[in-house]
Amino acid sequence: MLLNEHMTFGQAGIIRESDDNKNLYLKGCFIQGDVRNQNGRIYPLKEISSAVEKMTDKIKKGFPILGECDHPSELTISLKNVSHVITEIRLDGADGVGKMKILDTEYGRLAKTLVEAGIPLGVSSRGSGNVDDRGYVSDFEIVTIDLVATPSAPDAYPRAIYEALGFKHGGDKIQTLAEAVRHDPKAQKYLSKGIVEWFKSL
């Protein structure tokens, strides 16, 4: 069963940490547990904990968790609609809180424009599981967290922040190389592998 859950994106202001090489992140609550949401479902703590643990494990192993702008009706992720990548997620009480980086893609730029214009967005989990007649979810498998326009849980307030590309651990070299191979698809392929290794070393 496809399970989509929406949460509000509370516009708490944009924090600029650097004037150069700024990246936009959204940070806050991604998924809530042990409460009945507006869809009538309750995600027990053990389901949230398991989902967060699996996502964290993927991130640590260097597998990107991509998200889309708007909620598709299937579990698969469409690369042409990708707007962000989830960089962090952890358990905070019964909730999964994390951080997502807005990407320089067509839909990522759209999301950034909306955020900078002060338009409140929503974050929404996408996954599968079973729901019993009381609304309790079991066997929950989370796929990603998407950006949506219509929220349904008013208790989450991710905030927009700007962070500079880290110049530690060779971050400046990665940026220079990326700019140099911008129009060379073959070189970009090798650079992508190098970036994954760089993230693993952080």
C-alpha positions in Angstrom: 0.0 0.0 0.0 1.4 3.4 -1.0 1.6 5.7 2.0 2.1 9.5 1.5 2.2 11.7 4.5 2.5 15.5 4.4 3.9 17.9 7.0 4.2 21.7 7.0 7.2 23.7 6.0 7.2 26.7 8.4 9.0 29.6 6.8 11.3 30.6 9.7 13.6 32.8 7.7 16.6 32.2 5.4 20.0 32.2 7.1 22.9 33.1 4.9 26.1 31.6 6.3 28.3 32.7 3.4 28.0 35.1 0.5 29.8 32.8 -1.9 29.0 29.3 -3.1 25.7 29.2 -1.2 23.7 26.0 -1.0 20.1 26.0 0.2 19.0 23.4 2.7 15.7 22.7 4.4 16.1 21.4 7.9 13.5 20.1 10.4 10.9 17.4 11.1 10.4 15.0 8.1 8.1 12.4 9.6 6.1 12.1 12.9 5.5 9.1 15.0 3.1 8.0 17.7 0.4 10.5 16.7 -2.6 10.2 14.6 -2.1 12.3 11.5 -4.7 14.0 9.3 -4.9 10.9 7.1 -6.0 8.9 10.2 -2.8 6.9 10.4 -0.5 6.3 13.3 3.2 5.4 12.8 4.5 3.6 16.0 7.9 4.6 17.2 9.4 1.3 16.2 8.3 1.9 12.5 9.8 5.4 12.5 13.0 4.2 14.2 13.4 1.4 11.6 12.8 3.7 8.7 15.2 6.4 10.0 17.9 3.7 10.6 17.6 2.4 7.1 17.8 5.9 5.6 20.8 6.8 7.7 22.6 3.6 6.7 22.1 4.3 3.0 23.4 7.9 3.4 26.5 6.6 5.3 27.2 4.1 2.5 27.1 6.9 -0.1 23.8 6.1 -1.7 21.9 9.3 -2.4 18.3 9.6 -1.3 16.7 11.8 -3.9 13.4 13.5 -3.5 11.0 15.1 -5.9 9.0 18.3 -6.1 5.3 17.3 -5.9 4.1 13.8 -4.9 4.0 11.1 -7.6 1.5 8.3 -7.4 4.2 5.6 -7.5 7.1 4.6 -5.3 9.8 4.9 -8.0 11.8 8.2 -8.2 11.8 10.0 -11.5 15.2 11.7 -12.1 13.6 14.4 -14.3 11.5 15.5 -11.3 14.3 15.4 -8.6 14.6 18.6 -6.6 16.7 17.7 -3.6 18.8 15.1 -1.9 18.5 14.1 1.8 21.8 14.6 3.5 20.9 13.8 7.1 18.2 12.1 9.1 18.0 11.1 12.8 15.5 10.1 15.4 14.3 12.8 17.8 11.8 11.3 20.2 9.2 9.6 18.0 10.0 11.9 15.0 12.4 11.6 12.1 14.2 15.0 11.7 16.7 15.7 9.0 18.2 18.0 6.4 17.8 18.1 2.6 19.8 20.0 0.1 18.0 21.8 -2.7 19.7 20.9 -6.0 20.4 23.0 -9.1 17.8 21.1 -11.2 14.7 22.4 -12.9 12.5 21.6 -10.0 15.2 22.4 -7.4 15.4 25.9 -8.8 11.6 26.1 -8.7 11.6 25.1 -5.0 14.4 27.6 -4.2 12.4 30.4 -5.9 9.3 29.6 -3.9 11.3 29.5 -0.6 13.0 32.8 -1.3 9.6 34.4 -2.2 8.4 33.3 1.3 6.0 30.7 -0.1 5.4 28.0 2.6 6.2 24.5 1.2 5.4 21.1 2.7 7.5 18.0 3.3 6.0 14.6 2.7 7.2 11.1 3.3 6.7 8.5 0.6 6.7 4.8 1.4 4.8 1.6 1.7 3.3 -0.4 4.5 0.2 -2.0 5.9 -2.6 -0.1 7.8 -4.9 -2.0 10.2 -8.5 -1.0 11.0 -7.4 1.3 13.8 -5.1 3.2 11.5 -1.8 1.8 12.8 1.0 1.3 10.2 3.2 -1.8 10.1 5.9 -3.0 7.8 6.7 0.6 6.9 9.3 1.0 4.2 10.2 4.7 3.5 11.4 5.6 0.0 12.1 9.3 0.3 10.8 12.7 1.5 9.3 14.9 -1.1 8.4 18.6 -1.3 4.7 19.3 -1.6 2.4 22.3 -1.8 -0.4 21.0 0.5 0.6 20.0 4.0 -1.5 17.9 6.4 0.4 17.9 9.7 0.9 21.4 11.2 3.5 20.4 13.8 6.6 20.3 11.7 8.6 23.4 11.0 11.7 22.8 8.8 13.6 26.0 8.2 15.5 27.2 5.1 19.2 27.8 5.6 22.1 28.6 3.3 25.4 26.9 3.8 28.6 27.3 1.9 30.2 24.4 0.1 32.7 23.0 2.6 36.3 23.9 1.6 37.6 21.3 4.1 38.7 17.9 2.8 39.1 19.1 -0.8 35.7 20.7 -1.2 37.3 23.6 -3.2 38.9 21.1 -5.6 35.6 19.3 -6.2 34.0 22.6 -7.1 36.8 23.6 -9.4 36.7 20.2 -11.2 32.9 20.4 -11.5 33.1 23.8 -13.2 35.9 22.5 -15.5 33.9 19.5 -16.8 30.6 21.2 -17.1 30.3 20.6 -20.8 32.1 17.2 -20.9 29.7 14.3 -20.3 32.5 11.7 -20.2 34.5 13.6 -17.6 31.3 14.2 -15.6 30.9 10.5 -15.3 34.3 10.1 -13.6 33.8 13.1 -11.5 30.5 11.7 -10.1 32.4 8.6 -8.9 35.0 10.9 -7.3 32.4 12.9 -5.5 30.8 9.8 -4.0 34.2 8.8 -2.7 34.8 12.3 -1.3 31.4 12.2 0.6 32.4 8.8 2.0 35.6 10.3 3.4 33.9 13.2 5.3 
